């Protein structure tokens, strides 16, 4: 319901909703925006498809940082 764009999105909700939350935010992300998803290593079994989708998306540059419970950083390229 927010009419503005996002520069930063931090996903740290129920792991099974990350993909849905990303899709809701995606249309409001301009080039240069950053999406950070938490717990991608800790909950790798649940979040592997989320990570693979971000890393295979040609409109994003994504990498997994194995800090603490794992972060997936995704920068919007276009």
ROPA-945393 format. One record per residue: residue in three letters; y, x, z of N, C-alpha, C in turn. Coordinates in steps of 0.001 Angstrom, whole numbers, padded with zeros to 6 digits, always signed. Example, Ala and Ser with C-alpha at 12.3 -4.5 7.8 and 13.67 -1.06 7.14 Angstrom:
% ROPA-945393
ALA-005690+013190+007800-004500+012300+007800-003300+013200+007800;SER-002250+012850+007080-001060+013670+007140+000030+012900+007870;
***
This chain:
% ROPA-945393
UNK-001206+000801+000000+000000+000000+000000+001272+000844+000000;UNK+001153+002174+000083+002318+003052+000093+002774+003264-001350;UNK+004058+003096-001596+004592+003201-002952+005050+004606-003321;UNK+004913+005556-002440+005365+006918-002686+004180+007802-003076;UNK+004452+009063-003388+003394+010022-003717+003071+010853-002481;UNK+001898+011492-002507+001465+012343-001411+001488+013798-001843;UNK+001980+014671-000974+001924+016109-001193+000698+016705-000516;UNK+000251+016049+000553-000874+016534+001337-001673+015348+001850;UNK-002996+015444+001680-003907+014436+002224-004961+015179+003028;UNK-005181+014746+004263-006199+015347+005120-007259+014299+005408;UNK-008487+014558+004947-009600+013635+005162-010402+014092+006372;UNK-010403+013281+007403-011156+013577+008611-011570+012253+009244;UNK-012113+011384+008407-012550+010062+008856-014073+010027+008786;UNK-014629+008850+008726-016076+008719+008560-016479+009418+007260;UNK-017393+010369+007364-017752+011218+006223-018170+010435+004992;UNK-018832+009337+005185-019324+008547+004049-018200+007894+003256;UNK-016982+007905+003784-015862+007269+003092-014965+008265+002353;UNK-015287+009558+002419-014414+010564+001788-014175+010278+000311;UNK-015220+009970-000425-015056+009729-001868-014149+008531-002108;UNK-014367+007469-001389-013537+006278-001536-012089+006581-001158;UNK-011887+007291-000069-010525+007637+000352-009843+008542-000672;UNK-010600+009509-001218-010028+010385-002241-009585+009565-003451;UNK-010424+008650-003899-010088+007841-005072-008855+006977-004821;UNK-008714+006464-003619-007521+005668-003287-006251+006519-003324;UNK-006361+007756-002866-005191+008640-002830-004914+009289-004181;UNK-005928+009455-005019-005809+010260-006251-004667+009831-007148;UNK-004462+008542-007310-003394+008070-008206-001999+008391-007671;UNK-001912+008756-006411-000625+009090-005805-000440+010592-005610;UNK-001342+011387-006189-001274+012842-006061-000714+013443-007346;UNK+000396+014120-007222+001004+014788-008370+000546+016243-008408;UNK+000754+016941-009533+000398+018364-009596+001006+019143-008443;UNK+000162+019973-007837+000578+020773-006698+000187+020171-005360;UNK-000208+018904-005349-000628+018265-004103-001937+018890-003617;UNK-002134+018869-002308-003304+019466-001689-004084+018399-000933;UNK-005408+018389-001153-006304+017514-000397-007222+018420+000418;UNK-007288+018178+001713-008153+018945+002609-009180+017985+003196;UNK-010446+018291+002988-011524+017488+003563-012205+018308+004647;UNK-012312+017747+005834-012887+018435+006986-014390+018180+007081;UNK-015084+019094+007737-016507+018958+008087-017470+019068+006906;UNK-017055+019674+005799-017931+019701+004613-019127+020628+004768;UNK-019068+021576+005690-020236+022426+005965-021102+021764+007034;UNK-020488+021311+008100-021211+020665+009190-022010+019461+008693;UNK-021416+018672+007828-022074+017470+007294-022378+017652+005802;UNK-022879+018822+005471-023169+019145+004073-024112+018167+003407;UNK-025077+017631+004155-026013+016675+003565-025292+015419+003086;UNK-024296+014968+003822-023536+013769+003475-022422+014076+002476;UNK-021800+015244+002590-020595+015539+001811-020821+016429+000587;UNK-022053+016811+000311-022326+017665-000843-021866+017019-002151;UNK-022090+015731-002313-021665+015070-003553-020139+015038-003661;UNK-019446+014897-002527-017987+014948-002537-017521+016321-003003;UNK-018095+017375-002433-017735+018751-002790-018010+019013-004267;UNK-019170+018634-004739-019530+018853-006152-018586+018111-007086;UNK-018206+016894-006715-017284+016115-007552-015921+016786-007645;UNK-015416+017303-006526-014107+017969-006540-014178+019277-007330;UNK-015244+020051-007148-015343+021347-007811-015625+021229-009305;UNK-016142+020109-009751-016412+019929-011184-015299+019161-011897;UNK-014280+018736-011171-013167+017980-011747-012181+018956-012392;UNK-011993+018877-013720-011102+019822-014392-009619+019629-014061;UNK-009275+018545-013386-007871+018329-013001-007562+018891-011623;UNK-008567+019519-010995-008408+020084-009654-008868+021534-009629;UNK-008369+022266-008679-008900+023583-008329-009373+023443-006891;UNK-010697+023540-006688-011272+023285-005368-012160+024429-004924;UNK-012141+024663-003618-013002+025680-003029-013355+025271-001608;UNK-014530+025711-001185-014973+025448+000182-014643+026653+001052;UNK-013958+026412+002151-013684+027453+003143-014629+027232+004313;UNK-015490+028201+004612-016452+028024+005696-015853+028300+007071;UNK-014661+027831+007311-014006+027977+008609-014464+026849+009523;UNK-014858+027207+010731-015287+026235+011734-016362+025321+011138;UNK-016050+024071+010897-017039+023114+010383-016959+022952+008877;UNK-016094+023723+008235-015971+023724+006784-014859+022831+006280;UNK-014052+023402+005377-012958+022665+004741-013111+022758+003230;UNK-012902+021660+002546-012822+021674+001093-011355+021525+000749;UNK-010799+022546+000088-009398+022522-000343-009353+022201-001819;UNK-008590+021202-002183-008470+020787-003585-006991+020685-003938;UNK-006569+021460-004928-005193+021416-005416-005190+020684-006752;UNK-004278+019759-006895-004166+018974-008134-003458+019812-009181;UNK-004132+020034-010312-003553+020803-011412-002812+019912-012391;UNK-003347+018737-012636-002723+017782-013565-003198+016391-013268;
***
